[in-house]
């Protein structure tokens, strides 16, 4: 596994686009890859953990700063 973090900037996108971008970007990546999703849609607080739970991925970290939500997801 690499220490690189793939970052997806979904700021300005509304539900369901942040999760759709995350799903599309994750598909070709190897298991164990860490991806950081940045979003400012309040629905992402519910949508991203639900996406991870439904698809078996690990939500490794979640934070918020200055209105930007950050989610670190590990592909499983």
Secondary structure, DSSP 4 states (H G I P E B T S, - for coil): --S-EEEEEETTPPTTHHHHHHHHHHHTSPTT-EEEEEE--TTHHHHHHHHHHHHT-EEEEEEEETTEEEEEEE--
